[in-house]
Amino acid sequence: MRWTLLPILTLAAHAQTSADAYESLLRLRTTATVLHITAHPDDEDGALLTWLARSQGVRTGLFTLTRGEGGANLIGPELFDALGLVRTEELLASDRAYGVDQFFSRAADFGFSKRLDETLEHWGKDTILRDAVRVVRLYRPDVIIARFHGTDRDGHGNHQAAGLIATEVFKAAADPNLFPEQLREGLRPWQPKKFFRSARPNEPGAIPIQTGAFDPVSGMSPRQIAAAGLSFQRSQGHADRRADAGPAVSSVIPVEPAGSKELFDTLDTTLSGLAQLAPSLNLDVPLAEIEKSVARAIQDFDARDPSRVLEPDVVPALRNLRAVIRNVSEASIDPEVKYDLLFRLRNKEDEFMRAVTLLAGIAFEVASPATAIPGEQFKLAATFTNRSAVKLENVEIGLAVRGGTQFSSTPAPREVLGYNEQARQEFEVVAGGELSRPYWSRKDEYRDSVYAVNGSANLPYAPPAVEATESYAISGVPITIVQPVPLAILPAVSVALDPRTGVIPASRRAAGLEIHARVVSNAAAGADAKVHLEIPEGWVVTPPELPVHFSHRGEVQTIDFHVTAPQTVAARTYALRAVAESGGKEFREGYQAIAHADLRTQYLYRPAEGTLHAVELKVAPNLKIGYIAGAGDDVAASLEQIGIKPQIVSPADNLALFDTIIIGIREYSVRSDLRAYGRNLLDYVRNGGNLIVQYQTDEFEGPFPLQLGRAPEEVSEEEARVAILDPSNAVFASPNKITPADFDGWVEERGSKFMASWDPQYKALLESHDRGQAPQKGGLLQARYGKGTFTYCAYAFYRQLPAGVPGAYRLFANLISIGKPAK
């Protein structure tokens, strides 16, 4: 069975270089395969991966357990599942620089975890081991390199789990009694030959790998290429990542077998070594001839004319390789041996076709609309350019489609292309009904720790709806290229509710609230639609229905409904749904477009539903709130649900106009003006203002000294007990009476970046800690400064408020109401 991975390189999206062509030749000389196992995007040893894939020609895979959805976002407002899509795209951009294939498990990053047992409680060990076994059986690596050790030295509980799973999968993947459903799927048990773990520099027993060696073809060392690749992971603060020229080392420690001196010692990774798997077939001579051809091509490679090695060496070697594949396919040998041989030989065949295409400098570009709706007909044009002196025969362009998409074209004669000549083919395409969406999802992105998947398990994405195929021949040897078409099939109408999750004040009187429906039309010429809400029994919505007219594709309209709730009961939840009708169809879900520079746009779908938590809540009247926007939080928008409409301000503004100023998360690390105008902020407090600073990093300074410490503390267990240290403090007394019950139902964590030490003029208001952690009192610190109040808040309101956690709203209402009478 053939398993197709998404290509690490697409010809239209990547500037081809002689370095790419040369590196594709290096891959032809070895059968070695390595799998690197980590927990999150940016955990990977990129320098080691790049050295393996680009300098050594090793088929290299990266298995990242999570998509990083539990972290913070330094480039936008996306959190949770939306952040997972951002980081998936960032990691794939890094992978293209490293030169590796990418895999994921179903595990969701649920936030920082200090302990292995907590991580396994969230994920389920068997669930993640099952995914790891599947990836190993799918990729069949000779060597596994674990980034982590599975012990306390790894720190993060997710890291420990990645180390544990890497250790166990080394043998588990070979056990036919484990996860037999994978064998019914067509996979086979697989036993890797070696297992290593990443090591610290100069660690006893470590094997150093030189990743700083200069490559004159690419002009960089593997470490420099890897740093450039890591710079795509901007949401984690790596945008400016660079590496200097000079020595660099990645180190690994051998585990199985313990005495290894190098990654591949004792392994025969030559192509001719495959002959030993089936001695009766006498493959020694043809495989040795292929190796000689590859060696000559590498020796004779000329960066000024990469194609010169095609006809004398590479193309004949591919012809011979296919003869070997036919021989093995027709042979009566042990089925497991045949499976392994064909798996390796067909991988090599794919690598040969990629090498031929790169050496010929072929450009294959596809022009299509960026989006289409089901049933829409559009034109797609593919252009194939031969940029080498080698004659290309039987050039033919086609399409491969999925999900109900169909196409037609006028038959074109097979062409012969010389230097810089082109072939072009146009297609009439009708988009199918299967939407372009992630194959993984979870019902509650705030609390579910494992994704449900629908096909394509462990791959970055499901295969695209349309792929362009190009076939050609050199000296009678056929080559096929597959080019994904960047087309997203979207619904004719997208509808989403705002807020999706929030709060509504509990009341025995009629309560009114504004509900917003965000509607997008994807029809080429616009469309007419009507939208209504489905609301709880006894509630009233005005107007009952609203018409919407769109004039063009991609137009967005937000329509407002006024909902009256005659009676709401504290601690109960209420569901609302938006329904759009257009073209005789109902639409009950919408998407969030995840788009950032240098990353492909992805679409995250959610039902057009909202959940409102009824909560007994008061807030001081007529508050004027200024918000200095943070590095990715929705606190300002969340406050609108309780009648507060913050104004986005700058630290240089006249802050005296506001009762309370809130500083967003990690703001001091991304905005230099905060430190430049720090005096303005302190003057605001001294003159009577109320300043709330959400969690920050080392750049932050308060009115009095305070320290995060070298390793700032997190309270990662969202259910960790919280003690109120001074119940009589106004923060807990007015306008809402705060009790320990207000800390029930929190999501992901209690908080991050707790202060380690502080001046006595600060007062610690809360204490919390994880199991086995010392009590942490630095999460909510308050000080009087002049006439005003300064509060540092490490508790994760930026996660709790968008998730609609009632107690978090009550406490935050008190914080913003400091110094004002209750209503």
Disulfide bonds with the S-S distance in Angstrom:
none
